[in-house]
């Protein structure tokens, strides 16, 4: 069995993220294992953080314990037996039940990969812990918002921008280490790529987060438009919110444009890596386009790209990749 064919990185990974698994499968084989393993561990920490049925203090304790295992600060195996009963999603229950197997895979990996995985997971978990404490008193009756745009930028870096850096270091180390590139610019655009994807998720999931008492859109920006976080719980607020919402969509689109530039900086011979980058960008831009036409405050109308359209995007990238002009038009059409 090849390292990337471990059942944790195939069957289990596919069950907890079908869309990411498609991206993982197109990557060169030599980086599937570290990137897939990092995703599984991040998904496990996210599952712990999002289990609202467990008291906040217990979630923070378990999150810290898992981070200590990931970073190597504590070698003691985790016992999440009592925690499993609170998992309503069978696949996530399985993930937590097998977390020690995933940690063993981490320990068995090359030292350089281990260091990068630990670095990105430490940053991600810091964002998750900040989230838990920041919104500890939040509810549908008491919506808590971030304070400033800097807080939003910091959050999107911690949970997604750092993933762009990790992805880039993995690719540079394993796939094209000798390519002449502007690494500083590449990493800058990688961070914006990750931030853009996370901002799209925030804007799309706004009603669901509001119902949990979380508003990732800063209070300062809302106040400038004479809005309070609780106003966003009412779908009839959309006409007053649409201008500010459009500004955030523009910001997400600009980040994804930087991600597209990042993709085109990669060596043209690296078809698999460039396809894996292009797919979420093009799907993200199409999501932005739909969000502009929707009442995002209406929780009954969640914007989502149909699977048939996702498959179409994937097919079109394959067909147009050999033709630079046609390839570029994919981006322009998704953005327009």
Buried (B, 14 or more C-beta within 10 A) or exposed (E): EEBBEBEBBBEBBBBBBEEBBBBBBBBBEBBBBBBBBBBBBBBBBBBBBBBEEBEBEBBBEBBBBBBBBBBEEBEEEBEBEEBEEBBEEEBBBBBBBBBBEBBEBBEEBEEEBBBBBBBBBBBBBBBBBBBBEBBEEBEEEEBBBBEEBEBBBBBBBBBBBBBBBBBBBBBBBBBBEEBEBEEEEBBBBBBBBBBBBBBBBBBBBBBEBBEBBBBBBBBBBBEEBEBBBBBBBEBEBBEBBBEBBEEBBEBBBEBBBBBBBBBBBBBEEBBBBBBBBBBBBBBBBBBBBEBBEBBBBEBEEEBEBEEEEBEEBBEBBEEBBEEEEEBEBBBEEBBE
